[in-house]
Structure formats: structure tokens, C-alpha cells
């Protein structure tokens, strides 16, 4: 669910829809429907899954740290790790 989330522009609407999707998946894992009227906190306690917004924020900070530690800034790399040819034109 969080693949590539490091580059997402997080808006409140996106965070809300991610949380709704996560709660739906957790309810499906537990076999609980909305009619059972079990609170989200109880479901989260049962599944022990991290909140998706916290996970995405952590991934964004990890990605920022990765970029900050790079030593080859300004050098584009090809898929095989060699420097990419740059056209001077």
C-alpha cells in the first residue's frame, strides 16, 4: 500500500482515503463488519498494525535521509551504476 509513497504529495484527502482503506483491510482480516460496531481503536489493538499515515511519514523521512547522505549529487546514474552520458547541447 505504501509502494513509492516517499514521493507522494500528502494531502489530507489522501491521508483520509489511505486510513479508510487500511481500516477496511483490518476489518476484513478480523472478519468484522461495520454492523458489529466495533471501534477503530479496538480493531487497531487487535491487529497491532501501525497507522498508515505514520508509516508514510516515516518512509518520507527515511528517503530524505537517504538523499541527504548521497555523495554523487549531480551525477545521473544508469541502471547498471555507470554514469549516464550527458549531452552538452
C-alpha positions in Angstrom: 0.0 0.0 0.0 2.9 2.3 0.6 5.0 1.5 -2.5 6.5 4.7 -3.8 4.9 6.8 -1.0 8.2 8.6 -0.5 7.5 10.8 -3.4 3.8 11.3 -2.9 2.5 14.8 -2.1 0.5 14.1 1.0 -2.8 15.9 1.3 -5.4 15.5 4.0 -7.7 13.8 1.4 -5.1 11.3 0.5 -4.3 10.5 4.1 -8.0 10.1 4.9 -8.5 7.7 2.0 -5.4 5.7 3.0 -6.7 5.3 6.5 -10.2 4.3 5.3 -8.6 1.6 3.1 -6.4 0.4 5.9 -9.3 0.1 8.3 -11.3 -1.8 5.7 -8.4 -4.2 5.2 -8.1 -4.7 9.0 -11.8 -5.4 9.4 -11.5 -7.9 6.6 -8.6 -9.6 8.3 -10.5 -9.9 11.5 -13.8 -10.9 9.9 -15.6 -7.9 11.4 -18.2 -5.8 9.6 -19.3 -2.3 10.2 -22.6 -3.6 11.6 -20.7 -5.1 14.5 -20.0 -1.5 15.7 -16.5 -2.2 16.9 -14.4 0.9 17.4 -11.4 1.6 15.2 -9.2 1.7 18.3 -10.3 -1.8 19.3 -9.6 -3.1 15.8 -6.1 -1.5 15.8 -5.4 -3.0 19.2 -6.3 -6.4 17.9 -4.3 -6.3 14.7 -1.3 -4.3 16.1 -0.8 -2.7 12.8 0.9 0.7 12.5 -1.2 3.6 11.3 -0.7 4.2 7.6 -0.1 8.0 8.0 2.7 7.4 10.5 4.3 4.7 8.2 4.2 7.0 5.2 5.7 9.9 7.2 8.5 7.6 8.4 9.2 6.4 4.9 9.4 10.0 3.6 11.9 10.9 6.4 14.0 7.8 5.6 14.0 8.7 1.9 15.1 12.3 2.7 17.9 11.0 4.8 19.0 8.7 2.0 19.1 11.6 -0.5 20.9 13.8 2.0 23.7 11.2 2.5 24.3 10.8 -1.2 27.8 11.7 -2.3 27.3 11.7 -6.0 24.8 14.5 -6.2 24.6 15.9 -9.7 25.7 12.7 -11.4 22.9 10.8 -13.0 23.3 7.0 -13.0 22.2 4.4 -15.5 20.5 1.2 -14.3 23.9 -0.6 -14.2 25.5 2.0 -12.0 27.7 3.7 -14.6 27.5 7.5 -15.0 24.9 8.4 -17.6 26.0 10.3 -20.7 25.1 14.0 -20.5 24.6 16.0 -23.7 26.3 19.4 -23.6 23.9 20.8 -26.2 
